[in-house]
Amino acid sequence: MEEIIIGSHVSFKKQDQLLGSVKEAISYKANTFMFYTGAPQNTNRSAIDLELTKKADEMMKQHGIDKKNVIVHAPYIINLANDTKNYDFAISFLKQEIERVETLGIQNLVLHPGSHVGLGEEKGLKNIIFALNQVLTEYTNVNICLETMAGKGSELGKNFEEIKLIIDGVKQKNKIKVCLDTCHIHDAGYDLNDFDKILSMFDRIIGLNKLACIHVNDSKNIIESHKDRHENLGYGHIGFKNLLLILYHPKLKDVPKILETPYIVTEDKKNSYPPYRFEIEMIRGQKWNSNLIEDVIRFYK
């Protein structure tokens, strides 16, 4: 069986930057990964260190990580859907993030489309399109990957039709891709018990050629809850069996899969540990581990 492209969210710290991200991914036995280039909730950013990036590239080659499968996530403080507050800042900050991603030599930047915050869906979608047309030019070397959202509050991108409408309005269409999030589409109302049907719908409305990556997460909530609360694989309402069918779907074999499942919290709430090494092992073994929580805590303690 061909090796699955699987990884998780990892950190990107000032002192070791991309090199530290690669080391963390390797510790989980991953062959791809995703990271923010700084804290997702603020604008603090350190300059990209080219020497550290070079060392990271060398380490990726040594460990069989193809850089074209590595993903950056844009900070979620960027909201392109509402033009009444911080809109110019959001556009400017996204431009800076694109430049940082270009400097790192990474192709795909995942972006939450935005929340209209009372302006209405039509106006919000127009604002997203306008903003993307400001940041993407023929010289941009990064793809913006619009993430499918759960529809929490006034979030846009909660169905394939909204994503398609945004793509249709962007001039540099070849630089717009999509990130499919399993928890989000479940919470938005897509039934993952019939993933083939969903994939056919995605292909018909958007096109499978636009699918750049998949966030693989279980969900704490029932279908169409519009809550967006990720759960560890097999512990939620989607279920390990359904997620496994997505992970190993023959039409998605070349698409990077990224885990954003929650850290395991100890009973006393004093410590939390990443589950990714163990979830990746479950995925590769294609068998659910009912002792995941205990195994993670035992390993990191």
Backbone torsions as a table, in degrees:
resi	resn	phi	psi	omega
1	MET	NA	137.6	-178.9
2	GLU	-66.8	142.1	-177.4
3	GLU	-63.0	130.0	178.0
4	ILE	-74.3	144.3	176.9
5	ILE	-90.8	99.8	-172.9
6	ILE	-135.0	138.2	177.7
7	GLY	-159.4	-160.7	-176.7
8	SER	-150.6	176.1	169.7
9	HIS	-68.4	135.2	175.6
10	VAL	-131.4	168.4	-179.1
11	SER	-85.9	161.4	176.0
12	PHE	-138.1	100.2	-172.7
13	LYS	-104.6	153.8	-174.9
14	LYS	-54.9	-41.2	-172.0
15	GLN	-72.5	-32.6	-178.7
16	ASP	-128.8	-4.6	171.2
17	GLN	47.0	-129.5	-174.3
18	LEU	-63.1	-31.9	179.0
19	LEU	-61.4	-41.9	177.5
20	GLY	-66.0	-37.5	177.8
21	SER	-61.7	-44.5	-179.9
22	VAL	-63.1	-45.2	-179.7
23	LYS	-59.7	-41.5	179.5
24	GLU	-64.7	-44.7	178.9
25	ALA	-59.4	-43.0	179.6
26	ILE	-62.8	-37.2	-179.8
27	SER	-64.3	-24.0	177.1
28	TYR	-91.2	0.6	-175.5
29	LYS	61.2	37.0	178.9
30	ALA	-91.2	158.9	174.1
31	ASN	-120.1	15.9	167.3
32	THR	-159.3	177.8	178.3
33	PHE	-168.2	169.1	177.5
34	MET	-136.3	147.8	-179.2
35	PHE	-154.1	161.1	167.8
36	TYR	-92.3	147.5	178.9
37	THR	-83.7	3.5	177.9
38	GLY	-176.6	-179.9	-179.2
39	ALA	-58.4	132.2	-175.4
40	PRO	-69.5	-18.2	-174.6
41	GLN	-102.8	3.7	176.1
42	ASN	-144.7	180.0	-174.4
43	THR	-102.6	6.8	-179.7
44	ASN	-67.8	120.9	-178.2
45	ARG	-138.5	135.3	174.1
46	SER	-97.0	151.1	-179.3
47	ALA	-61.2	144.1	179.1
48	ILE	-70.1	126.4	180.0
49	ASP	-90.3	110.3	-175.1
50	LEU	-65.6	-31.9	179.2
51	GLU	-68.0	-42.3	177.3
52	LEU	-65.3	-36.3	178.2
53	THR	-64.8	-40.8	178.6
54	LYS	-62.9	-43.6	178.5
55	LYS	-64.4	-37.7	178.1
56	ALA	-64.1	-41.8	178.9
57	ASP	-60.7	-42.6	179.2
58	GLU	-63.9	-41.8	179.9
59	MET	-66.7	-37.4	177.6
60	MET	-61.9	-43.0	178.8
61	LYS	-62.0	-42.5	-179.6
62	GLN	-62.5	-30.4	-174.3
63	HIS	-108.7	14.4	173.9
64	GLY	70.2	29.0	175.6
65	ILE	-98.5	115.7	179.0
66	ASP	-81.3	119.6	-174.0
67	LYS	-61.8	-25.6	-179.5
68	LYS	-67.8	-15.6	178.3
69	ASN	-93.0	-3.9	-178.2
70	VAL	-82.8	140.2	-173.3
71	ILE	-120.4	142.1	169.2
72	VAL	-110.2	142.5	176.6
73	HIS	-106.7	129.5	177.1
74	ALA	-70.7	149.4	179.0
75	PRO	-61.5	142.0	-175.8
76	TYR	-81.4	1.7	172.9
77	ILE	-77.0	-11.5	176.7
78	ILE	-77.3	118.3	176.7
79	ASN	-124.7	106.6	-177.6
80	LEU	-88.8	-4.3	-172.8
81	ALA	-89.6	-21.3	-177.9
82	ASN	-113.9	120.6	-174.6
83	ASP	-101.8	14.6	-178.1
84	THR	-95.2	-17.6	-177.0
85	LYS	-147.2	126.3	175.1
86	ASN	61.1	20.9	-176.8
87	TYR	-67.6	-47.8	179.0
88	ASP	-62.2	-38.4	176.8
89	PHE	-62.1	-44.3	-178.1
90	ALA	-59.9	-43.7	179.4
91	ILE	-64.8	-45.6	-179.3
92	SER	-63.9	-42.9	-178.4
93	PHE	-67.6	-37.3	177.1
94	LEU	-64.7	-39.1	176.3
95	LYS	-58.9	-43.4	179.5
96	GLN	-64.0	-40.5	179.2
97	GLU	-63.4	-41.4	178.5
98	ILE	-60.1	-42.8	178.7
99	GLU	-62.6	-39.8	178.8
100	ARG	-64.8	-42.2	-179.9
101	VAL	-65.9	-39.7	176.2
102	GLU	-61.2	-44.2	179.7
103	THR	-61.5	-36.9	178.6
104	LEU	-74.5	-14.2	179.0
105	GLY	78.1	29.5	-179.1
106	ILE	-107.8	144.5	-170.7
107	GLN	-88.0	-37.0	-167.9
108	ASN	-117.8	128.6	179.9
109	LEU	-119.6	113.8	-179.5
110	VAL	-80.2	135.8	-177.4
111	LEU	-135.4	131.1	169.2
112	HIS	-71.8	127.1	-174.9
113	PRO	-56.9	-39.2	177.9
114	GLY	130.5	169.3	178.9
115	SER	-120.2	133.8	-175.1
116	HIS	-77.1	-17.3	175.7
117	VAL	47.8	55.0	173.7
118	GLY	92.8	-9.5	-179.0
119	LEU	-76.9	-17.5	-176.5
120	GLY	98.4	151.5	-174.7
121	GLU	-63.0	-43.8	-177.1
122	GLU	-60.6	-47.0	179.8
123	LYS	-66.4	-41.8	179.4
124	GLY	-60.0	-44.9	179.8
125	LEU	-64.6	-39.3	177.4
126	LYS	-63.2	-39.5	178.7
127	ASN	-63.5	-41.5	178.7
128	ILE	-61.8	-46.2	-179.6
129	ILE	-61.0	-46.1	-179.8
130	PHE	-59.0	-46.8	-178.0
131	ALA	-62.9	-44.6	-179.7
132	LEU	-64.0	-32.6	176.7
133	ASN	-72.2	-18.6	174.6
134	GLN	-79.8	-35.3	-172.2
135	VAL	-92.7	-25.9	-176.9
136	LEU	-99.6	125.5	176.5
137	THR	-125.1	174.8	178.7
138	GLU	-64.3	-17.4	-178.5
139	TYR	-95.4	-4.0	179.4
140	THR	-67.7	129.9	-178.2
141	ASN	-103.5	16.9	-178.2
142	VAL	-126.2	141.0	173.0
143	ASN	-90.4	135.8	170.1
144	ILE	-89.4	121.4	-179.9
145	CYS	-103.7	105.0	-179.8
146	LEU	-70.5	126.0	-177.4
147	GLU	-88.5	136.6	174.0
148	THR	-69.9	132.8	-172.5
149	MET	-111.8	164.9	-176.2
150	ALA	-82.0	-15.3	-177.7
151	GLY	83.7	26.1	177.2
152	LYS	-71.3	132.6	-179.8
153	GLY	60.1	-123.5	-179.1
154	SER	-110.3	28.0	179.4
155	GLU	-59.2	139.9	173.3
156	LEU	-108.5	160.2	-172.7
157	GLY	88.7	23.0	-175.8
158	LYS	-85.5	-5.1	173.2
159	ASN	-147.7	166.2	-175.7
160	PHE	-64.5	-31.9	-178.9
161	GLU	-64.7	-40.7	178.8
162	GLU	-66.3	-40.5	177.0
163	ILE	-61.3	-43.3	-179.4
164	LYS	-63.8	-40.5	179.8
165	LEU	-60.9	-40.4	178.2
166	ILE	-64.6	-47.9	-179.9
167	ILE	-57.0	-44.0	-178.5
168	ASP	-60.7	-29.7	-177.1
169	GLY	-87.2	-11.9	-177.2
170	VAL	-88.0	132.5	-177.7
171	LYS	-67.9	-44.9	-178.8
172	GLN	-88.6	65.2	-174.4
173	LYS	-58.7	-31.6	-178.8
174	ASN	-67.5	-13.2	179.9
175	LYS	-102.8	10.4	175.2
176	ILE	-111.2	123.8	176.7
177	LYS	-124.1	-173.7	-178.4
178	VAL	-132.9	141.8	171.0
179	CYS	-111.9	118.6	-179.8
180	LEU	-92.1	122.4	178.4
181	ASP	-107.5	121.0	-174.1
182	THR	-65.7	-41.5	177.5
183	CYS	-62.8	-44.7	-176.6
184	HIS	-63.4	-46.6	-177.1
185	ILE	-69.9	-33.2	173.8
186	HIS	-61.3	-49.2	-178.8
187	ASP	-67.3	-23.5	178.1
188	ALA	-81.5	-15.1	176.5
189	GLY	119.9	5.1	177.7
190	TYR	-86.7	128.3	-175.6
191	ASP	-85.3	107.0	-176.5
192	LEU	-79.1	2.8	170.2
193	ASN	-71.1	-16.9	177.6
194	ASP	-130.7	69.5	-174.6
195	PHE	-66.7	-32.3	178.0
196	ASP	-58.2	-40.3	178.6
197	LYS	-64.1	-42.5	179.4
198	ILE	-64.9	-43.3	-179.6
199	LEU	-64.2	-38.8	176.8
200	SER	-64.1	-39.5	177.5
201	MET	-63.6	-44.7	178.7
202	PHE	-60.4	-44.2	-178.7
203	ASP	-63.9	-41.1	-178.4
204	ARG	-68.7	-41.5	-174.6
205	ILE	-84.0	-46.0	-174.4
206	ILE	-109.1	-46.2	-176.9
207	GLY	109.7	125.8	-179.1
208	LEU	-62.1	-24.7	178.3
209	ASN	-64.7	-14.8	179.2
210	LYS	-90.1	-9.1	-175.4
211	LEU	-81.2	110.4	-174.7
212	ALA	-96.6	-30.7	179.4
213	CYS	-162.4	164.5	178.7
214	ILE	-128.9	129.4	170.6
215	HIS	-89.8	116.7	-175.9
216	VAL	-100.7	106.2	-178.7
217	ASN	-140.1	143.2	169.1
218	ASP	-81.5	173.3	-177.4
219	SER	-125.3	136.8	177.7
220	LYS	-73.9	-13.2	-172.4
221	ASN	-118.7	161.9	178.6
222	ILE	-71.0	162.6	-179.5
223	ILE	-56.1	143.5	177.9
224	GLU	62.9	29.8	179.5
225	SER	-83.3	-20.3	-178.9
226	HIS	55.3	40.4	-176.7
227	LYS	-104.2	-37.3	-177.3
228	ASP	62.1	63.8	174.5
229	ARG	-126.6	107.9	-176.1
230	HIS	-70.1	150.3	176.9
231	GLU	-133.6	157.9	176.7
232	ASN	-66.5	152.2	-173.7
233	LEU	-58.2	124.9	178.2
234	GLY	87.1	-6.0	-178.4
235	TYR	-101.3	1.5	-175.5
236	GLY	-119.9	-161.4	-173.7
237	HIS	-86.1	-8.4	175.6
238	ILE	-85.6	-48.2	176.2
239	GLY	94.3	147.8	-176.2
240	PHE	-62.5	-40.7	-177.9
241	LYS	-60.4	-46.5	179.0
242	ASN	-65.0	-40.6	-180.0
243	LEU	-66.5	-36.6	178.2
244	LEU	-63.9	-39.7	177.8
245	LEU	-62.7	-34.4	177.2
246	ILE	-71.7	-47.5	-178.2
247	LEU	-58.5	-37.2	-176.1
248	TYR	-106.7	17.4	179.7
249	HIS	-63.6	127.9	-176.3
250	PRO	-58.6	-28.7	179.9
251	LYS	-77.1	-10.1	-175.3
252	LEU	-117.2	16.1	-173.3
253	LYS	-63.0	-27.5	-178.9
254	ASP	-96.4	5.3	-178.2
255	VAL	-95.7	124.4	178.3
256	PRO	-62.9	136.3	177.4
257	LYS	-112.1	129.9	-174.4
258	ILE	-122.7	128.3	175.9
259	LEU	-86.8	132.1	173.2
260	GLU	-126.0	31.4	-177.3
261	THR	-70.2	155.8	-174.8
262	PRO	-69.9	152.4	172.8
263	TYR	-63.9	150.8	177.1
264	ILE	-84.1	124.2	-177.3
265	VAL	-100.1	134.2	179.3
266	THR	-69.4	160.3	-175.1
267	GLU	-58.3	-35.6	-179.2
268	ASP	-83.2	1.8	177.2
269	LYS	65.2	12.7	-176.7
270	LYS	-86.9	-23.2	-177.5
271	ASN	-135.8	153.7	173.3
272	SER	-141.1	145.6	-172.8
273	TYR	-133.0	146.6	179.3
274	PRO	-70.2	135.2	-178.6
275	PRO	-91.1	-0.1	-162.4
276	TYR	-64.5	-40.1	178.5
277	ARG	-55.9	-41.7	-176.2
278	PHE	-78.9	-35.6	178.0
279	GLU	-70.0	-36.9	176.6
280	ILE	-65.3	-38.7	176.6
281	GLU	-62.8	-41.4	177.1
282	MET	-61.2	-43.1	-177.9
283	ILE	-65.0	-46.2	-179.2
284	ARG	-66.6	-36.5	178.8
285	GLY	-81.2	-11.1	-178.9
286	GLN	53.9	37.5	178.9
287	LYS	-141.5	129.6	-178.5
288	TRP	-72.5	137.6	178.7
289	ASN	-102.7	105.7	-178.7
290	SER	-72.3	-10.8	178.3
291	ASN	-103.4	22.1	-176.6
292	LEU	-51.6	-50.5	-174.8
293	ILE	-61.0	-48.6	-179.7
294	GLU	-63.7	-42.2	-178.5
295	ASP	-63.4	-41.2	180.0
296	VAL	-64.6	-49.1	-178.4
297	ILE	-62.3	-42.2	-179.9
298	ARG	-62.8	-41.4	-177.1
299	PHE	-64.9	-45.2	-174.2
300	TYR	-84.9	-20.6	177.4
301	LYS	-70.6	NA	NA
